[in-house]
Amino acid sequence: MSPACCKSSTFVWFVGGILTLGGAVWLAYHYWPKAEQSSTRTVDPGTARRREDTPVPSVRFTDITQDAGITFVHTNGLTEKKLLPETMCGGVAVIDFDNDDKPDLLFTNACPWPGEANRQRKLPDASLPTLVLYRNLGNNKFQDVTKEAGLATTMFGMGATVGDYDNDGFPDLFITGVGGNRLFHNSADTGGSNGRRFMEVTKAAGVGGPGGWPEGSAGDFFRWDKPICFSTSASFLDYDGDGKLDLFVCNYVRWSPAYDLSIGSKSDGKERMFGQPKQFEGALCLLYRNEGDGKFTDVSEVSGVQVFERLGTDDNAPMRAVGKSLGVIVCDADEDGWPDIFVANDSVRNFLFHNRPGKDGRRVFQEKGIYAGVAYAQGETRGAMGIDWAPFYRKGCNALLITNFSNEPDTFLCQDQTKSLEFKEESKPEGIAGPSRVPLKFGAFFFDYDLDGRLDFLTCNGHLDPSIKKLQPAQSYKQSAQLFWSKNTEGFEPVTEQAAGPELFQPLVGRGCAYADLDGDGDLDVVLVGNGGPPLVLRNDNNLGHRWIRFKLKGDGVRSNRSAIGARIVLETKDGEQRREIAAARGYLSQSELVATFGLGKTEEIQRLTIHWPGKEGGTTVIEKSEIAKLALNKQHTIEQGGK
């Protein structure tokens, strides 16, 4: 959440002389000093490439939220106290919980702080907000099955990740939150929704997180000064290659309500504003190893995912946690068969945890963000929020997208040697820097929305404070999403209402977002989450006539996890290669569908399909032209490990 700092007192004096008091306060609040600076050289972002005037194709998005029966309204627990978690929450997960090949939607939800529900809203406990699960009925209709599915759980929810951690063939659900995290096992139950019901198994599994909700009188909550768990994004992954899904959890800052209230700044000497991340100590990421018996072991320290630095140069100086982690994407960045972890950090350097062999034969991680060039943008930290990975977004290049605070452009890092952990900033040459600078960007994902075979991307945007427009008229609390269309070798082009229709760009306090083929027509629909408001569910009405093919992968549950999370897919046509990686988290607090979609444009034939299954013994499936011809285009196909 931190833009570039003011460089000198001269600059501050100059700005203070020309701006109103409100503007000066806004600068003091939003252009706070950096928590750290890079000791490496500043990277030249390059110059924008010359682009041909290629028109963006017309692909309209239609708002079907109400017609689909989705009545969810996000609760953020907002009070006049303006505690930091209130403005950060709002995620969504795509989960086919009943395995009917129709993607369902799970919305995370927060709740009033202890004592606030009765004092402010006079609601009985039965009316408290809960997680919300919608079952996809087909034909663009959804049904709220939260209670039947066992998910009517009240918590201060943040994010979600989906994966079959016990390899029983049905996806399970992990929810992060303030005050503790929750693991829900997807179980057979004839009394549940469509024969399935989620059972909470957090305590037995050992994944609740440190610093739970305070016990005792609700009236004492705002005086509670001990750290409370503040987890954000999370992802299932098989980091040690044993065929079982482990669990990585981001934590934002060391937080308690009493400390938050003690540091608040005020916009006009009266109205409280949300605290700044630089005012909080950092927190540590968590990694849980799946032991295979329904239990997980916390291996955060021994695995190398906890990053500290000394407060000073003396060897006896105390250590502090570095991370202020909000977004995570797991991918095989160097294509060595082992998943690596990228973490987007707010106002401190970003992390790259490189998966490597340890001394005892176990897998461990080495933090290599600075070495790889992903820690900083142009030598400085930014207010990083969401993150996603685009394998082979352009021939020979992978890309890492990181969304940032307002008045900071998206960070677009290109890896032009696909097996080497070396990245360079390309947001300006790619045509992204200017258009993405002003909004406050949270959610993000790459997807081929027009099915032309090239990965485009979307960001979900919204500011932090409802009163921001008073302080700077150029900003607004609700903001429009941004969609960027890939022009292949010519970078990206911002998509306008003329090409995509106005409904995609309805302003909201955007946080998480996800994509899925909700209606089974092959193109990718979009879900945008609004903090403290309703979501937007947008149907992709692609009428370009482009061909496509979709693959749902099933691991065997022994060599590879059943969800095939971590699989890499390479599809070859006469036009070149496309690649996808199956990931259990994308962007911010959210997860998109696990099915891989390949747009084919006008291509009529696939030459080869290669699947690199996850796990140290996962192996590779190659489907040659003669066999793949049997797989019809414009269809979704299920491929099981060991078969074709």
N, C-alpha and C positions, 0 to 999 in steps of 0.2 A: 504493500500500500504506500510505498514511499517513492515519490518522484526525485529527480536530481536535486541535489542540495544547492543552496545559495553559496556562491563561491567566496564571497568576501563581505566584510562589513560595509565596504563602499557600495557594493551592489544593493544590499539591504537598505542603506540610506537613500540611494537613488530611487529605488522602487517605492519606499515609504513616502518620498516626496511627491510622487506623481499619482499614487493610488489613494482611494478612499480608505477610511479606517477599516471597513469591511474587507476590502481587497487585501490590505496589509495583514489583517488577521488570517485571511485565507492562506496567504503565502507562508506565514509563520506556522500554520497548522500543516499544510500539505508539502511544503518544500523544506522539510526538516533535514538536519544534517544526516549524512549517511552513517549507518552503523559500522561500516567498514569500507575500505578502499582497496583496490587491487594493487599489488606491488609489481604486477607484470606490465608490459608495454600496452599502450592503448592501440586497439585494433582499428585500422581504417575501414569504415563500413563500405567504402567504394562509392561508385556513382551509379545512378539509375541507368539501366539499359534503355536504348532507344527501342520503341515498340511500334509495331505496325498497328494501324487503327482497325483491330479485329473486333467486330461486334460481339458482345456477350450474348449467348443464346437465350431465348425466351423460355424459362422454366418457372412457372408460377407456383407459389406456395399458398395453400388455402387453410385458413383457421377453422378447424373442425372441433375445437375444444368442447363447446357446449353441445353440439349435435352428436358428438361421440359419447356423451354422458359423463364426461369428466368434470366434476363439480368441486374438486379439491381446491382449497385456498390455504396457502402456506401460513403457518403461525411462526413468527420470529421472536415472540416474547418481549417485544419492544416496550420499554418503560421510559419515563422521563430521566431515569438514571443513566440511560445509554451505555449499557455494558457491552464490551467489545463483541462477545459471541452473537449478540442480537443482529448485528449487521452482516455477519459472515456466513449465515446458514442458508441452506436450500439446495438439495441435491436430488437426483433422479437416477434410477437404475432400470435398465431393460432386462427382464428376467422371464424366460418361458418356464414358469414354475411347474406347469402341468404337462410339459413335453408334447403339446399339440401342434407345434410349429407355428403358433401365432404368438408373437412377442407381447408379453404383459408389461405393465408399468408399475414401479414402486416409487412412491414419493416419500422422502424423509421429511420429518416435521419436528419443529421445536415445540416449546410449551412455556407457559408462564413460570416465572421463578417461584420457588417455594413461598407461599403466603400471598402471592400476587393474584392467583386465580380467584380466591374468595374476596379479596379486598377490592379488586378492580372490576372483575367480570361477574361475580356472584354466580359462578357456574358450579354445579355439583360435579363430583369426581367423574361421573359417567360421561360428562360432556367435555372433558379435557381432550385436547387434540392428540392424535395418535399418528403413527405411520399409516400410510394409505396404499393399498394394493388394488389395482384394477386388472381384472381378467379380460383379455381380448376375445370378444365373441365373434369376430369377423365382421365384414361389411361396415368397417369404421364405427363399430359400437363396442363400448366397454362397460363392465359391471363392477361395482365396488364390492370386493369379496374380502375386505380386511378382517372382519370379525370371524367369518367362516374359516379363513386361512390361518387364524391364530396370531395375527399381527397387530391387533388393537393395543399396541404398546405405547404408553406415554413416556417420552424422554426428550431431552434437548438434542435432537438428532442433527447431524451435520451431513455426512456422506455415506455412500454405500458401495459395496463390491459384491459380485456374484460369482460363485464357483462351486463345483461339486467336491467338497473337501474330503468326503468319505467314500467317493467313487461308487456310489450306489445307483448312479444313472440319473439323479435328479439334482438340480442346482440348489445350493444353499445360499444363505444371505448373511452378510456381516454389515452392521450399521455402526458408524462412528458417532460420537457425541460428546457434549460437555457433561462431565459427571460420570463418564464410563461408556464403554462400547458394548454391543450386544451381538451375539452369534445365534442365528436361527437355523436349525436343522430341518430340512424339507423331508417330512415323514409321510408314510402311507396312512390314511385315516378316512374311512368311509363316511365319517361325519363332517369331514372338512370340505373345502372347495374343490369340486371336481376330483375328489378322492385324495387330495393332498392337504396337509396342514403343517405349519411351521411350529416347531417346539424350541423355546429358548434353552440353550445349553451353554451359556456364557461361563458360568461358574465352573462347571465340570470341565470345560475345555481350557480354562485358564487364560482367556483373552480379553478380560474386562478392562485392562489398562490401569495405570497407577492413579491414585488420587481421586477416589470416587466421590459421589454426592455426599455432602455433610449430613450427619445424623443429628437429631435433636429438634428443637423448636424451629418452625419455619420462620419465625420472626427474627431469628439470629442469622439468617442466611447472608444478609448484606454486610454483616460484621465478620464473616468467616474469612480468615487470613491465611489458611493453609492451602497449598496448591491443589487445584482441582483439574482432573484430566480434561484436556482440550484437544481432542483428536479431530482431524479434518478428513483428508482423502485416505483411502486404503486400497490395497490390491492383493488379490490372491496371485500366487506364483509358485512354481516348483524350482526353488533356487538351488537345491542340492541334487536334483535329477533322479529322485527315488520314486517318481510316479505319484506322489501325494502332494496336494496343494498346501503350501505354507502361506503365511500372511504377513504383509508389510503394512505398517500403520504410520501415517504422518501425524506429528503433533505440532501445534502452532507455537504457543508461547507458554511460559510459566504463569498461570493465571489463578487469581482468586477474586471474588467480588469485592472484598474490602480493599485490596490493593488497587483494583481497577478504579474504584470510586475515589481513591486518594490521589490519583494522578490526572484526573480529567482536566482538559483545557476548556476554555469558554470562548465562544465566538464574539460576544459583545460585552463581556464582563458579567453576563447573566445566564445565557443559555448554554447548557453543557453540551460538549461535543464528544464524540467517541475518542477513546484513547488511541495513541499512536503506537505502532509496533516497536519503535525504538525505545519506548518507555518501559517495555517488558523484557525480562530475560528470555533467552532462547529456550528451546525444548529439544528433546531427543526423539529420534525415530525409533520405532519398535519393529522387531522381526521375531515371529513365532514359527518354530519348526513343528511340522505336523508329525506326530509320533505314530499315527495310524490306528489308534485305539479310541478316537474321539477326544484325545488330549493333545495340547500343544505345549511346547517348551519355549520359554523366552530365551532366545539366543542373541539378543540385541547387542550385548557387549562383546561376546566372543566372536561374533560374525563380522564386526567392523562397521556397522551402520550408525554408530553413535559418534558424533563429531564434536570435539572439544577444542578450545584454544586457551592459552594462558592470558590472564589479565596482567600484562606486564612482561618485561624481559627477564626478570629474575627466575631462576629455576624453581624457586619455592613459591612463586606467584600462584594464586588459586586458579583453577580451571573453570571455564564456563561453557555451557552448551551453545553451539553455534546456530543450529537450525531454527528457522521459523517457517515450518513446512506447510504448504497448502495444496500443492498438486503433485501427482506422481504418475509416471508412465514406465512400464516394464517392457523391455525389448532386448533383443540380442544385437547390441550396437556394433560389435566386431565380428559377428557371424561365426563365433567359435562353438556354438551349440549350447551356451549357458546364458541365462537371462541376466541382464544388467538393469540397474534402476536409476532413473533420472528423477530428481526432486526439485520442484520450483519453490524457492524460499523468498519470503517477503522481507525486503530491505537488507538482506544478507546474501552471501554468495550461494548460487545454486550448486547442487551436488550431482555427481555421477559416481555411483557405486559400481565398480567394475568387479564382476564375478571371476574369482580365480581360485586355484587349489590352495588349501592351507597346509600347514606343516603336519597335521595329524590325519591327513587324507580327507577331511571335511572341506566343503566349499566355504569360502569367506569372501568379504568384499573389501576392496581398497578404494577409498574416496579419491577420485582423479579429476574432479571438476576443473581445477585450475589448469592442470596439465592438458586436458582435452579442449580447453577453450570454451567451456559452457558455464563457468562460474560467474562470469561478468559479461556485461554488454558494453562494448567500447571502453573497457577498463573500469567500469563502475557497477555497483549493485543497482538493481531496480526493484520495484514492488511487484515481484512475480506472484501470480495467482494460479493460473491453469497451465497445462502442458500436454502436448501430444506428439506422436512420432509418425513420420511418413516414410516408410521404406521405399526407395527407388521412386521418389516423387518425380524425378527426372532421371534420364538415363545416366547411370553411374553415380547418382547422388541420393543420399538419405537426408531427411530434414527433421529438425526439432523445433517446434513452435512453442513459445512461452508468452502468455498474455501478461500484461503489466498494468500498473496504475495509470490514472489519467495523466495526460501530458507526457507520457512515455510511450513510444511505439511498441508494437509487438516485437519480440526478439525472434528472429528467424535464423537458425543456425544450420549451415549446410555442411554435410560430411561427404566430400567428393572422392574420398578413397574409402570404399564401403567396409573394408576390414580394418581400418585404422581409426583409433580414437582421437581424431583431430577434426575440430569444427571451426568454422569461421562465420562471422555475422554477415548476413546477406539481406537484411530487411530493406535496405535502400535499393540495391540493384534489383531486387525482386518486385519493387513497386509497392511495398507494404508499409514502409516507415511513415510516410506522410499521411495517408488515409487513416491509419490506425492510431495516430498519436493522441488525439483529443479524448476519446472515450475512456472510461474505466472498465477494463476487460477482465472478466472472470473465466467463465467456461470456454472451452475450445475443443474442436475436433476436426481432423481431416476426413473428408468423404468425397466420393465422386457423385455429386448431386445430379449432373446431367448425363451420366453414363457414357462419357466420351473416352474413358480409359485413363484420364488424368485426375489426380487427387486435388480437389479444391479444399477450402477450409472456412469454418464459421466460428465467430466468437460471440458470446453472450455477455451483454454489457449492462452496467448499472452502477450508480454511485453509492456512497456509504451513508451519508447523512441527509435526512429529509430536508434540512434547511440549507443545503449547499448552494442553491440558486440565489439566496440572499447574499451570500458571501462572494460568489462569482457568477454573474449573469450568463456567462458563456457555458457554464456547466448546468446539468440538470440531474435530479435524483433518478428519474426513469430515463432510460436510454435505449436506443434501437440496437438490435443485433447487427453484425456486419458479416457479409458473405463475400468471399474472394474467389474468383474463377481463375483456374490455371490456364495460361496461354502457352503451355509447353515451354519452349526455350525462351519465351519472352516475358517470363515472370507471371505476376498475378494482377488481375483487374478487379477493382471493387464493383460489386453488382448493385444496380440501382433498382428502385421501385418499378421502373419501366420494364425491366427484364424479369424481375421475380415477383412483382405485385406488391402492394402496400402491406399486406397482412403479416408477412415475415418481419417487417420492420416496425411493428407496433411497440412503442416504448414500454419498458418494464424495468423493475429493479433486478436486472438479470444476475443470476449466480450460476448454477449448474445447467448442463444441457446434454442431450444425448441424441443419437440417431438410431433408426431401425426401420425396416420395411413393415410398417404396421398393417398395411392393407393387402400385402401379398402380391403387389403388382410389379415388384422388382426394383423400383426406385426407392430412395431412402428418404423417409419422413423425419421430422425434427420435433423434439420436445425442448422447450425453453422454460426454466424455472424462475419465477419471480419471488424475491424475498418479501414476505409479508403480503403476498397477493396470489392470484390465480396463475397457473402456468399457461403456456401457449402450446397447443398440439397442432402441428402444421403438416397437412398432407402435400406431398410432392406430386404435382400434376405435370409430369414430364411427357410431352407429346412430340418429342423429336424423332421418334422411331429408332432410337439406338437399341442395340441388342445388349444382353447382359446374361450373367450366370452367377449363381450363388452357391456357396458350399458351407454346409454344417458338418463340422468334424466331430468324431467321437473317438476318444482315446480308449484303449482296452482296459484301463483301470489298474494295470500292473506296470507296464513299461512307461506309459504316459497317463496323466490324469484324464478322467472321463470327459471333462469340459474342453480338453485339448488347448487349454490356456498355455501360451508360449509357443504354439505351433507357428511355423513360417511357411507360407504358400507362395509359390512362384508359378505364374501363368504366362505362357509364351504364345504369341501370335506372330503373323507376318509383320505387324507393326512394332514388335519388340516385347519387352517384359513388363509385367505388372507384379507387384508383391504386396502381400498383406501379412500382418502378424496378429494373432489372436491375443487380446489384452483384456484384463479384468478391471481396468479403470482407464478413463480418458478425461482430460480436461480438468475440471474442478468439481470435487465431491460426487462424481457421477460415473456411470458405466453405460456404454452403448452396447448394442447387441453383439453376441459372439459369432454370429454368422458372417462370413466374408463375402462381400459383394464386389464383382468385377464388371465395370462397364466396358463394353466392346465397341461402342460406336457403330460403324457400318461393317465391322469385321464379321465374317460368316463362319470362321473356322478357327479352332484352337489347336495348336500344334503339340503342346506338351503341358502337363500339370505336374508339379513337384511339391510334395508335402514333406517338410522336415518336422517330424513329430517331436514334442518336448520330452525331456528326460534323457539321462545318460545312455540309456539303451533304447531310446525311442525309435531310431532308425528313420528311413526315408521311403516314401511311396512315390513312384514315378508312373504316371499314366501317359502312355505315348499316344500319338495321333490316331492310330487305328482303334484304340480302346476309348479314347475320349470322344471320338465321333459318336459313340453310343449315348453320350450325355447330351440331352437336348439343350439348346440355348433357350434363354428366357424362362428358365426353370431353376428351382432350388434343389440341390442334390445333397444327400447325406453320404459321407465317406467315413467308413470305420477303419480304424487302424488294423492293418493286416489284410485288408480287402481292397477292392477297387470300386 
